[in-house]
């Protein structure tokens, strides 16, 4: 079994300073922490004169393209593309499965993983800080270290805004249990440095497409309560996806429907993106139930209060039942 090194911050920064053509890879169905952290790191490398490119199995969601615009077009590589890279760094990706096809393509080349998830599968030398509310917090800590060491001349506005978006997104606008005093202090630093919080938070939390609203409406229609109302679930089968013209991006917020019900301790969504017996699960907890442990059982991971995984089942109802029974098992422990 391969043993990977846990890096100190000094060791991580020393390795980042190596002038190597770099690929920065992040997880599929990307959120603002993944995109923001990846493009903030790309900018830090640029400030050191190091060429880097961000890659992912999925395109940057339309609502998050303000984080990547003017610096890179598509992040999905063309088939057979020769990157010419000398190293690969993953960000905000706790397990190989989260990288999708990129892990199959790059697994032998991943040199460093930078992450903040407490549960997952380590697949490279790593700097993992579960106390950080978002990977963006780690990236900003790196930025300040590089600045203090004279490795970069300044921390640019792109880094500031990408990091702020990453943190705000993963904390639900600073409302989730992963927020710490350090999170607020860092947010204050970012605001003092010029982060455009008004625009970023509007884009992240207040702007939805009609497709997102349709997906949430379908989720509300298919809402179910289990275990005396302590568990809530929604399912979006492939048939609903086709009928409503939904894509993965438009289904991102369906988890908000079950988690908003009073008395619900664990909420989850099950989505079927293709006409195959394969289902993606997002889970949220408002109790002492550690959903990262539940998701780990299915090869996924994430946070104590917010995690995800995938599983195979005959149909979406069976997938839903499997998750419900597993959650009940953990609740009874």
N, C-alpha and C positions, 0 to 999 in steps of 0.2 A: 504493500500500500504506500503510495507516494505521500511523503510528509512535506508540508508547505511551511514556509517561515512566516511567523508573525512579525511584522515590521514595526519598528518604532517610528515616530514622526520624523526624526532625523534621518533614519534609514530610507524612509519613503521619499522624502524630499531629495536626498542624494541621488536616488535612482531616477526620479523624475527629471533631474537636471542633466542626465545623460543625453547627449545629442543624437537621438535615434528617431528615424521616421516612425511615427506612432499612429496606431489605430486605437480609437477609444470606442468601446462597444458597451451597449446598455440594453436593458431588458425590453422584450416585446410588450405591446400594449402600453407604450411608454407614458409616464406621467411627467409632471413638471419637475419633480426631483431628478428623475433620470435624465431628461433632456437638458435641464438647467445645469446639472452637475457636469454632464459630458461637455457641453459647450463652454462652460466656465473653465474647465480643465484645459480644453483646447486653446482657449484664449491665454491661459497662463503659460502654456508651452510656447505659444506664438511670441509672447513677451520675452521669452528666453531664446528666441531664434530657432525654435524646434518645430518642424513641420508635423502637423497632426491632422487626422481626419476622423470624424465621428461616423460610426456605422451601426446599423441595426437591421433586424429582420423586418421591421415595420417602418413605414414612413413616419416622419414627425406629424402628429395630429395637427389638423389645421389651426385649432385654437392655441397651439403652443408654438407656432412657427415664428412668432415674434422673438422667440429665444434663439432661433437659428438663422433668421434672415440676415442677408448681407454678409454672411460668413461662409455658408455652404448651402448648396441646393439639396438634392436628394441624399438621404443617408442609406438607402437600400442599394447595395452594389449590383452592378450588372453581372449576369451569369458569366462565369469564367474570368472575371476581372482579376488582374494581377495587381495587388496593392503595392507591392514593393516595400512592404513594411519591415521594420527591424524589431518591433515589439508591439504587444497588445496590452492595453489596460482596460479592465472592465470597471464600471461604476454602477452603484445602486442595484446590483444583481446578486442575490443571495445564493442562488442555485444554478447549476448548468442549464436546467430546463427553461429557466427564465430568459435565456439568451436565444432560444429557438434555433433556427438554422445556422446562426452565426457561431454557436458553440461547436456544431459539427464541422464547420469550415475552419475555425480558428483555435480549437481546443488545445492543440499542441503548442500554440504560440502565445497563449495568455500568460503574461509575466507577472502581472499584479492585479489584484482585485481590491477596490476601495469601496467600502460598504458600511452601513449602519444597522443592518438587520441582525437581531440576536439569534435567529434561527435560520439555518440553511445548510448548504453543503459547500465546504471550502474547496476550491479548484485551482488555486494559484497562491503564490506568496501574497500576503494580504495585510491590509490595515483596516481593521473592522472595529468600529466604536459604537456599541449598542446604546450608549448614553446620549449619542447625538440624535436630535429629533429628525434629521434628514441627512442624506449624504452631502447635501449642500453645505451643512455646517462644517463637515470635514474639509470640503474643498476650500472654504473661506479660511479655515485654520491653516491649511497648506499655503494659501495666498499670503497670509500675514507672515508666515515663517519665511517664505521665499523673499518677501519684501525686506524683512528684518536682516536677512543674510545677504542682501544686495544682489540677489539673483534676478529680480525683476525691478524695473525703474519705478513702477507705480502699480496700483490695482485699478484696472480700467473700469469704466462704466458698464461694459458688457459683463464683466465678472460680477460686479455689484448687483446688477439687475437679475442675472441668471441665478445667482445664489439666493437672493431674496425670494424669487419665484419658487425655487426648490423648497425652501424652508416653509414659506407660507402654504404651499400646496400640501406638503406632507403633514402639516400640523392642522389642516382644515381651517386655515385663517387663525392660527394660534388658539384653537379651541380643544384640541385633543390632549389625551393624557401624556403624550410624549413630549409635551412642552415643559421645559425646565427654566429656571432663572437664567441659565446661560443662553437659552434660546432667545429670550427677550433681550438680553444684553447684546447679543449678536445682531438681532433685528434692529436695535437702536443704532448700533454702529453702521449698519448698512443704510439706514435712513439718513444718518448724518453724512454719509458718503455720497448721497444723492439717489438712492434707490427710488424708483417711481412707483411707490406702493399703491397709489390710487389707480393707476392704469393696470398694473399687474393684478391686483386683487379683483378688479372688475372683470378682466379677461378670465381669471381662474374660477370665480365663484358666481358672477352675476350675469354672465353672457352664455346663453344656450341656443343651440340650433333647434329648428322645428323637429328635426329627426330625434334629437335628444328628448324633447318633450313627448314625442310619440312613444319612444322607448319607455319613458317613465310612466306614461299612461297605461301601456301594456303591462308593465310591471305591477302597477297598482291593481289592475284587473285580475292578475294572476297571483296576488298576494295570499299567502297561507300562514296561519299561526299553528304552532305545535307546542306540546309539552306545557299545557296550561298557559299559553301565551308568552312563555319565556323565550321561545325561538320563533323567528319569522323568516320566511323565505319567499323569493320570487324566482320565476323561471322564464327564460326567453328562448323557446325552441327555434329551430331552424325555420319552421313554417312561419312563425311570427316575424322573424328577421326578413324573410323574402316578401311577405305580404306588406310589411311596412317600409320596405326598402332600407333597412337598418344596416349600418356597418359597425365594426368594433368600437370606433370612436363614439358613435352615438349611443352606445350601450354602457358607457363608462359610469354614468351616474345612477343607474338603476338600483345599485346597492343602497342609495339614500332613502329609497321607499321603505324597505323593511326596517332599517335602523332608526327611522324616525317614529316608530310606533311606541307609545308609552308602555312600559313594563317589559319590553323586549330586552333580553340580556345578550343574546347572540343573533345576529342577522346575517343572512348570506344570499347571494344570487348565483344562479346557475345559467350559463349562456351556452348555446350551441351555435358556433359560427359556421359550420359546414354540415352537409347532410351525411354525417358520420357519427358513430357512437362514441364521440369524444366531447367532453364538456369542461368548461372553465368555471372555476368557483372563486368568488370573492367573499371574504368573511370579515365581520366586524364584531367586536365585543364591547359591551358597556359594563361588564361584571368582572369577576376574578377568573373567568374562563380564558385560558391562554389559547387563542385560536391559531397561533403559530405552531403549537404542538399538534393541533388537529391537522393543519395543512401539511406539516412535515410527514405525517403518516402517508400522504398521497404524493410525496415527492416535491412538495412546495415549501413555502416558508414565508417569513416576513416578520411582523411585529406581534407583540402580545395582544394588542387590540385590533390590528388590521393585517390580514394575511391573505394569501391566495394559493391556489393549486389547480391541478387538472386531474381528471379521472375518466376512465372508460366505463360505460354502462350500456345496457340494451337500449334504453331511451332516457329522456330527461326526467321522467317521473322516478325511475329507478335511481338515477344519479342524485336527485333530491332526497330520496328516502335514505340512501347510503350516508349522506351528509347529516341528515337529521338524527339518525341512529348513532352516528359517531359523536355528535355534539352532546346528545343525551348521556352517552357513556362517560364523557369527560365531566359533565355536570354532576354526575352521581359519585365521582371520585372524592 
